[in-house]
Amino acid sequence: MKKLSIGALLILGLASVSQAQISRTFVGVNGNDLNNCLDPSTACRTLNGAIGKVDAGGEVIVIETGSYAGATITKSVKINVPSGAVAFSALSLTITAGVNDVVVVRGMTMKALTPGSNTAINITSAGSVLIENCVIDGWDKGISVATGARVDIKDTTMRGNATGVSVTNANARVSADQVRAIRNTTAFNVTAGSLATIGRSLLAGNTTGATATGAGSAVTISRSQISGQLGDGVLIGAGAFGRVTDSIVSGNLVGLSNAGTLTSLGNNAVSGNNTNTSGTITAGALQ
C-alpha cells in the first residue's frame, strides 16, 4: 500500500475540517434537537437547538408555522423565517454576542407569555443587530438595547408593549425604518446619551410617541406620522436633543414638547393637536 506524504495528509485534514463547517440548520415543529438539523427532514425542534449546531456566521431557517422557544444568541448568526410561515415565540431572544458579531432576526412573531412582562429581544452585547419584518406584542420592553451596538430595526410592528424600543447605552446607535409602533405606553425611549433615528414610520395611539431624556440623548425623526398619542407625540427632556423633519404631527394631546433642544424643520405639519407645541421649539431651515 502506498503511503501518503505529510503534505497529502495535511491537505486531507484541511479538507475534512472544511467539510465539517455547518453554515445552515433548520428548525420545525416536528423536529428534534437530537437530529443533525442539516436539512428540513432532520430539523431541530427549538431555535436554541438549531443555533447550537450551526457555525458562527451561519443561518437558522424556520421551515413551517408553529410555536418555538426563545433563545440565547452568543455568536454571529441569522434567524430567518420565510414569507408565508408564522414563527411564534412567547419567550425572550437574548443576544449576548461578541463586540464584532453580527446578528439578524428576520420574520419572528414575539408574543409575551405573560402580557406586560419581560423583554422580547434583549440585546446585552453585540457588534450589530438587524431586526426585520418582526411583530413584537405585549411585552414590558419590545426591544432593549443595553449595549454600544449598532441596531437597525426595519419593517417591524411593535404593539401593546410598555416600551416598544428602549435604548439605554451611551454608545448605542439605533435606526428604525418603516416601523409601526401602535398602542404602546412609550413607543421609543432614548436615554443615557444614546442616539436613535426614526424614518418612514408610524407612531399611533401610544401614551407617548418618542422621548429622549438625559444629557446628550438624541432622537431624529423624518418622514413619519406621529398621531393619536394620549400624551406627547415627541417629548425631549432637559439636556436631550430632538429633530423632526418632513413629518406629520397631529391628533396628539401635545404635538411637540420640549425641555431640552428640539428643532422642527419647516417641512413639518404640526397641527390638529390639543396643544401643538409646549416649550421652546427651534425652527430649522431646510438646507
TORKOL-4160 file (C-alpha; in steps of 0.2 Angstrom, whole numbers, padded with zeros to 4 digits, m for minus):
287
<pt num="1" X="0000" Y="0000" Z="0000"/>
<pt num="2" X="0006" Y="0017" Z="m0005"/>
<pt num="3" X="0010" Y="0029" Z="0010"/>
<pt num="4" X="0004" Y="0046" Z="0009"/>
<pt num="5" X="0016" Y="0060" Z="0011"/>
<pt num="6" X="0014" Y="0073" Z="0026"/>
<pt num="7" X="0009" Y="0086" Z="0014"/>
<pt num="8" X="m0005" Y="0075" Z="0007"/>
<pt num="9" X="m0011" Y="0071" Z="0024"/>
<pt num="10" X="m0012" Y="0089" Z="0029"/>
<pt num="11" X="m0022" Y="0093" Z="0013"/>
<pt num="12" X="m0034" Y="0079" Z="0018"/>
<pt num="13" X="m0035" Y="0086" Z="0036"/>
<pt num="14" X="m0039" Y="0103" Z="0030"/>
<pt num="15" X="m0052" Y="0096" Z="0018"/>
<pt num="16" X="m0060" Y="0087" Z="0032"/>
<pt num="17" X="m0061" Y="0102" Z="0043"/>
<pt num="18" X="m0068" Y="0112" Z="0028"/>
<pt num="19" X="m0082" Y="0099" Z="0025"/>
<pt num="20" X="m0086" Y="0099" Z="0044"/>
<pt num="21" X="m0091" Y="0118" Z="0043"/>
<pt num="22" X="m0110" Y="0120" Z="0046"/>
<pt num="23" X="m0117" Y="0135" Z="0038"/>
<pt num="24" X="m0136" Y="0131" Z="0039"/>
<pt num="25" X="m0148" Y="0122" Z="0050"/>
<pt num="26" X="m0166" Y="0120" Z="0050"/>
<pt num="27" X="m0180" Y="0121" Z="0064"/>
<pt num="28" X="m0198" Y="0114" Z="0063"/>
<pt num="29" X="m0212" Y="0109" Z="0074"/>
<pt num="30" X="m0210" Y="0091" Z="0070"/>
<pt num="31" X="m0191" Y="0092" Z="0073"/>
<pt num="32" X="m0180" Y="0085" Z="0087"/>
<pt num="33" X="m0165" Y="0094" Z="0094"/>
<pt num="34" X="m0156" Y="0077" Z="0094"/>
<pt num="35" X="m0156" Y="0077" Z="0075"/>
<pt num="36" X="m0142" Y="0084" Z="0065"/>
<pt num="37" X="m0153" Y="0098" Z="0059"/>
<pt num="38" X="m0144" Y="0099" Z="0042"/>
<pt num="39" X="m0160" Y="0098" Z="0031"/>
<pt num="40" X="m0178" Y="0100" Z="0033"/>
<pt num="41" X="m0181" Y="0082" Z="0035"/>
<pt num="42" X="m0169" Y="0081" Z="0050"/>
<pt num="43" X="m0174" Y="0098" Z="0058"/>
<pt num="44" X="m0171" Y="0104" Z="0076"/>
<pt num="45" X="m0186" Y="0107" Z="0087"/>
<pt num="46" X="m0180" Y="0123" Z="0095"/>
<pt num="47" X="m0171" Y="0139" Z="0090"/>
<pt num="48" X="m0158" Y="0135" Z="0103"/>
<pt num="49" X="m0155" Y="0118" Z="0096"/>
<pt num="50" X="m0153" Y="0124" Z="0079"/>
<pt num="51" X="m0141" Y="0139" Z="0084"/>
<pt num="52" X="m0131" Y="0127" Z="0094"/>
<pt num="53" X="m0127" Y="0116" Z="0078"/>
<pt num="54" X="m0123" Y="0130" Z="0066"/>
<pt num="55" X="m0106" Y="0138" Z="0065"/>
<pt num="56" X="m0103" Y="0156" Z="0068"/>
<pt num="57" X="m0109" Y="0167" Z="0054"/>
<pt num="58" X="m0122" Y="0153" Z="0049"/>
<pt num="59" X="m0141" Y="0154" Z="0046"/>
<pt num="60" X="m0155" Y="0145" Z="0055"/>
<pt num="61" X="m0171" Y="0143" Z="0044"/>
<pt num="62" X="m0188" Y="0140" Z="0052"/>
<pt num="63" X="m0197" Y="0129" Z="0039"/>
<pt num="64" X="m0215" Y="0130" Z="0045"/>
<pt num="65" X="m0228" Y="0139" Z="0055"/>
<pt num="66" X="m0228" Y="0135" Z="0074"/>
<pt num="67" X="m0223" Y="0140" Z="0091"/>
<pt num="68" X="m0204" Y="0140" Z="0095"/>
<pt num="69" X="m0195" Y="0143" Z="0112"/>
<pt num="70" X="m0184" Y="0158" Z="0114"/>
<pt num="71" X="m0166" Y="0158" Z="0113"/>
<pt num="72" X="m0149" Y="0164" Z="0119"/>
<pt num="73" X="m0138" Y="0170" Z="0104"/>
<pt num="74" X="m0119" Y="0171" Z="0108"/>
<pt num="75" X="m0111" Y="0172" Z="0091"/>
<pt num="76" X="m0114" Y="0179" Z="0073"/>
<pt num="77" X="m0130" Y="0171" Z="0066"/>
<pt num="78" X="m0145" Y="0174" Z="0056"/>
<pt num="79" X="m0163" Y="0168" Z="0061"/>
<pt num="80" X="m0174" Y="0168" Z="0045"/>
<pt num="81" X="m0192" Y="0164" Z="0044"/>
<pt num="82" X="m0198" Y="0163" Z="0026"/>
<pt num="83" X="m0213" Y="0173" Z="0019"/>
<pt num="84" X="m0229" Y="0163" Z="0022"/>
<pt num="85" X="m0223" Y="0155" Z="0039"/>
<pt num="86" X="m0228" Y="0162" Z="0056"/>
<pt num="87" X="m0215" Y="0158" Z="0069"/>
<pt num="88" X="m0221" Y="0162" Z="0087"/>
<pt num="89" X="m0210" Y="0164" Z="0102"/>
<pt num="90" X="m0218" Y="0168" Z="0119"/>
<pt num="91" X="m0200" Y="0168" Z="0127"/>
<pt num="92" X="m0186" Y="0181" Z="0125"/>
<pt num="93" X="m0172" Y="0181" Z="0112"/>
<pt num="94" X="m0157" Y="0186" Z="0122"/>
<pt num="95" X="m0142" Y="0192" Z="0112"/>
<pt num="96" X="m0125" Y="0191" Z="0121"/>
<pt num="97" X="m0114" Y="0190" Z="0106"/>
<pt num="98" X="m0096" Y="0197" Z="0104"/>
<pt num="99" X="m0092" Y="0215" Z="0100"/>
<pt num="100" X="m0088" Y="0211" Z="0082"/>
<pt num="101" X="m0103" Y="0199" Z="0079"/>
<pt num="102" X="m0117" Y="0202" Z="0068"/>
<pt num="103" X="m0135" Y="0195" Z="0072"/>
<pt num="104" X="m0150" Y="0195" Z="0061"/>
<pt num="105" X="m0168" Y="0191" Z="0067"/>
<pt num="106" X="m0180" Y="0191" Z="0052"/>
<pt num="107" X="m0198" Y="0186" Z="0052"/>
<pt num="108" X="m0201" Y="0182" Z="0070"/>
<pt num="109" X="m0218" Y="0185" Z="0080"/>
<pt num="110" X="m0214" Y="0188" Z="0098"/>
<pt num="111" X="m0229" Y="0187" Z="0109"/>
<pt num="112" X="m0227" Y="0188" Z="0128"/>
<pt num="113" X="m0231" Y="0173" Z="0138"/>
<pt num="114" X="m0237" Y="0184" Z="0152"/>
<pt num="115" X="m0243" Y="0201" Z="0145"/>
<pt num="116" X="m0233" Y="0216" Z="0151"/>
<pt num="117" X="m0218" Y="0206" Z="0157"/>
<pt num="118" X="m0200" Y="0203" Z="0151"/>
<pt num="119" X="m0191" Y="0208" Z="0135"/>
<pt num="120" X="m0194" Y="0201" Z="0118"/>
<pt num="121" X="m0177" Y="0205" Z="0111"/>
<pt num="122" X="m0164" Y="0209" Z="0124"/>
<pt num="123" X="m0148" Y="0215" Z="0117"/>
<pt num="124" X="m0134" Y="0215" Z="0130"/>
<pt num="125" X="m0119" Y="0214" Z="0119"/>
<pt num="126" X="m0116" Y="0213" Z="0100"/>
<pt num="127" X="m0107" Y="0222" Z="0086"/>
<pt num="128" X="m0123" Y="0225" Z="0076"/>
<pt num="129" X="m0141" Y="0218" Z="0076"/>
<pt num="130" X="m0154" Y="0219" Z="0062"/>
<pt num="131" X="m0172" Y="0216" Z="0067"/>
<pt num="132" X="m0183" Y="0214" Z="0051"/>
<pt num="133" X="m0201" Y="0210" Z="0047"/>
<pt num="134" X="m0205" Y="0205" Z="0065"/>
<pt num="135" X="m0220" Y="0208" Z="0076"/>
<pt num="136" X="m0217" Y="0211" Z="0094"/>
<pt num="137" X="m0233" Y="0211" Z="0105"/>
<pt num="138" X="m0237" Y="0213" Z="0124"/>
<pt num="139" X="m0220" Y="0214" Z="0132"/>
<pt num="140" X="m0213" Y="0226" Z="0146"/>
<pt num="141" X="m0200" Y="0230" Z="0133"/>
<pt num="142" X="m0201" Y="0225" Z="0115"/>
<pt num="143" X="m0183" Y="0228" Z="0110"/>
<pt num="144" X="m0170" Y="0233" Z="0124"/>
<pt num="145" X="m0153" Y="0240" Z="0118"/>
<pt num="146" X="m0142" Y="0240" Z="0133"/>
<pt num="147" X="m0125" Y="0239" Z="0124"/>
<pt num="148" X="m0115" Y="0250" Z="0112"/>
<pt num="149" X="m0121" Y="0241" Z="0097"/>
<pt num="150" X="m0127" Y="0247" Z="0080"/>
<pt num="151" X="m0146" Y="0241" Z="0080"/>
<pt num="152" X="m0156" Y="0243" Z="0064"/>
<pt num="153" X="m0175" Y="0239" Z="0065"/>
<pt num="154" X="m0184" Y="0238" Z="0049"/>
<pt num="155" X="m0202" Y="0234" Z="0043"/>
<pt num="156" X="m0207" Y="0229" Z="0061"/>
<pt num="157" X="m0223" Y="0231" Z="0071"/>
<pt num="158" X="m0222" Y="0234" Z="0090"/>
<pt num="159" X="m0239" Y="0235" Z="0099"/>
<pt num="160" X="m0246" Y="0234" Z="0116"/>
<pt num="161" X="m0229" Y="0235" Z="0125"/>
<pt num="162" X="m0225" Y="0246" Z="0140"/>
<pt num="163" X="m0210" Y="0252" Z="0130"/>
<pt num="164" X="m0208" Y="0247" Z="0111"/>
<pt num="165" X="m0189" Y="0252" Z="0110"/>
<pt num="166" X="m0178" Y="0256" Z="0125"/>
<pt num="167" X="m0161" Y="0262" Z="0122"/>
<pt num="168" X="m0150" Y="0264" Z="0137"/>
<pt num="169" X="m0132" Y="0263" Z="0132"/>
<pt num="170" X="m0122" Y="0280" Z="0128"/>
<pt num="171" X="m0113" Y="0271" Z="0114"/>
<pt num="172" X="m0129" Y="0264" Z="0106"/>
<pt num="173" X="m0134" Y="0269" Z="0088"/>
<pt num="174" X="m0152" Y="0264" Z="0084"/>
<pt num="175" X="m0161" Y="0266" Z="0067"/>
<pt num="176" X="m0179" Y="0262" Z="0064"/>
<pt num="177" X="m0186" Y="0262" Z="0046"/>
<pt num="178" X="m0204" Y="0258" Z="0042"/>
<pt num="179" X="m0208" Y="0254" Z="0060"/>
<pt num="180" X="m0226" Y="0253" Z="0066"/>
<pt num="181" X="m0227" Y="0257" Z="0084"/>
<pt num="182" X="m0245" Y="0256" Z="0090"/>
<pt num="183" X="m0254" Y="0257" Z="0107"/>
<pt num="184" X="m0238" Y="0256" Z="0117"/>
<pt num="185" X="m0236" Y="0266" Z="0133"/>
<pt num="186" X="m0220" Y="0273" Z="0126"/>
<pt num="187" X="m0215" Y="0269" Z="0108"/>
<pt num="188" X="m0197" Y="0274" Z="0108"/>
<pt num="189" X="m0187" Y="0279" Z="0124"/>
<pt num="190" X="m0170" Y="0285" Z="0121"/>
<pt num="191" X="m0159" Y="0289" Z="0137"/>
<pt num="192" X="m0141" Y="0290" Z="0144"/>
<pt num="193" X="m0133" Y="0299" Z="0129"/>
<pt num="194" X="m0139" Y="0286" Z="0116"/>
<pt num="195" X="m0145" Y="0291" Z="0098"/>
<pt num="196" X="m0159" Y="0285" Z="0088"/>
<pt num="197" X="m0165" Y="0289" Z="0071"/>
<pt num="198" X="m0183" Y="0285" Z="0066"/>
<pt num="199" X="m0188" Y="0286" Z="0047"/>
<pt num="200" X="m0204" Y="0282" Z="0037"/>
<pt num="201" X="m0213" Y="0276" Z="0052"/>
<pt num="202" X="m0230" Y="0277" Z="0061"/>
<pt num="203" X="m0232" Y="0281" Z="0079"/>
<pt num="204" X="m0250" Y="0280" Z="0083"/>
<pt num="205" X="m0261" Y="0278" Z="0099"/>
<pt num="206" X="m0247" Y="0277" Z="0111"/>
<pt num="207" X="m0247" Y="0286" Z="0128"/>
<pt num="208" X="m0230" Y="0294" Z="0122"/>
<pt num="209" X="m0223" Y="0293" Z="0104"/>
<pt num="210" X="m0204" Y="0296" Z="0105"/>
<pt num="211" X="m0195" Y="0303" Z="0120"/>
<pt num="212" X="m0176" Y="0307" Z="0123"/>
<pt num="213" X="m0171" Y="0311" Z="0141"/>
<pt num="214" X="m0154" Y="0313" Z="0149"/>
<pt num="215" X="m0139" Y="0323" Z="0144"/>
<pt num="216" X="m0133" Y="0320" Z="0126"/>
<pt num="217" X="m0148" Y="0309" Z="0121"/>
<pt num="218" X="m0155" Y="0312" Z="0104"/>
<pt num="219" X="m0169" Y="0307" Z="0093"/>
<pt num="220" X="m0171" Y="0312" Z="0075"/>
<pt num="221" X="m0187" Y="0309" Z="0066"/>
<pt num="222" X="m0190" Y="0310" Z="0047"/>
<pt num="223" X="m0204" Y="0307" Z="0035"/>
<pt num="224" X="m0215" Y="0299" Z="0049"/>
<pt num="225" X="m0233" Y="0301" Z="0055"/>
<pt num="226" X="m0235" Y="0304" Z="0074"/>
<pt num="227" X="m0253" Y="0304" Z="0078"/>
<pt num="228" X="m0266" Y="0300" Z="0091"/>
<pt num="229" X="m0254" Y="0299" Z="0106"/>
<pt num="230" X="m0264" Y="0301" Z="0123"/>
<pt num="231" X="m0249" Y="0312" Z="0129"/>
<pt num="232" X="m0234" Y="0319" Z="0120"/>
<pt num="233" X="m0230" Y="0315" Z="0102"/>
<pt num="234" X="m0212" Y="0319" Z="0104"/>
<pt num="235" X="m0205" Y="0323" Z="0121"/>
<pt num="236" X="m0187" Y="0330" Z="0124"/>
<pt num="237" X="m0181" Y="0331" Z="0141"/>
<pt num="238" X="m0168" Y="0343" Z="0149"/>
<pt num="239" X="m0151" Y="0340" Z="0141"/>
<pt num="240" X="m0158" Y="0330" Z="0127"/>
<pt num="241" X="m0160" Y="0334" Z="0109"/>
<pt num="242" X="m0173" Y="0331" Z="0096"/>
<pt num="243" X="m0175" Y="0334" Z="0077"/>
<pt num="244" X="m0191" Y="0332" Z="0067"/>
<pt num="245" X="m0192" Y="0334" Z="0048"/>
<pt num="246" X="m0204" Y="0331" Z="0034"/>
<pt num="247" X="m0217" Y="0323" Z="0047"/>
<pt num="248" X="m0235" Y="0324" Z="0051"/>
<pt num="249" X="m0238" Y="0328" Z="0070"/>
<pt num="250" X="m0257" Y="0328" Z="0073"/>
<pt num="251" X="m0271" Y="0322" Z="0084"/>
<pt num="252" X="m0259" Y="0321" Z="0100"/>
<pt num="253" X="m0263" Y="0328" Z="0117"/>
<pt num="254" X="m0247" Y="0338" Z="0114"/>
<pt num="255" X="m0238" Y="0338" Z="0097"/>
<pt num="256" X="m0220" Y="0343" Z="0102"/>
<pt num="257" X="m0215" Y="0345" Z="0120"/>
<pt num="258" X="m0198" Y="0352" Z="0124"/>
<pt num="259" X="m0187" Y="0355" Z="0140"/>
<pt num="260" X="m0171" Y="0352" Z="0131"/>
<pt num="261" X="m0167" Y="0357" Z="0112"/>
<pt num="262" X="m0180" Y="0352" Z="0099"/>
<pt num="263" X="m0178" Y="0358" Z="0081"/>
<pt num="264" X="m0193" Y="0357" Z="0070"/>
<pt num="265" X="m0189" Y="0360" Z="0051"/>
<pt num="266" X="m0201" Y="0370" Z="0041"/>
<pt num="267" X="m0207" Y="0355" Z="0031"/>
<pt num="268" X="m0217" Y="0348" Z="0046"/>
<pt num="269" X="m0236" Y="0348" Z="0048"/>
<pt num="270" X="m0238" Y="0351" Z="0067"/>
<pt num="271" X="m0257" Y="0354" Z="0068"/>
<pt num="272" X="m0273" Y="0347" Z="0075"/>
<pt num="273" X="m0266" Y="0343" Z="0092"/>
<pt num="274" X="m0274" Y="0348" Z="0108"/>
<pt num="275" X="m0259" Y="0358" Z="0111"/>
<pt num="276" X="m0247" Y="0359" Z="0096"/>
<pt num="277" X="m0231" Y="0364" Z="0105"/>
<pt num="278" X="m0225" Y="0366" Z="0123"/>
<pt num="279" X="m0209" Y="0374" Z="0127"/>
<pt num="280" X="m0197" Y="0382" Z="0116"/>
<pt num="281" X="m0196" Y="0374" Z="0098"/>
<pt num="282" X="m0182" Y="0380" Z="0087"/>
<pt num="283" X="m0187" Y="0382" Z="0069"/>
<pt num="284" X="m0175" Y="0374" Z="0057"/>
<pt num="285" X="m0171" Y="0380" Z="0040"/>
<pt num="286" X="m0170" Y="0367" Z="0025"/>
<pt num="287" X="m0153" Y="0366" Z="0018"/>
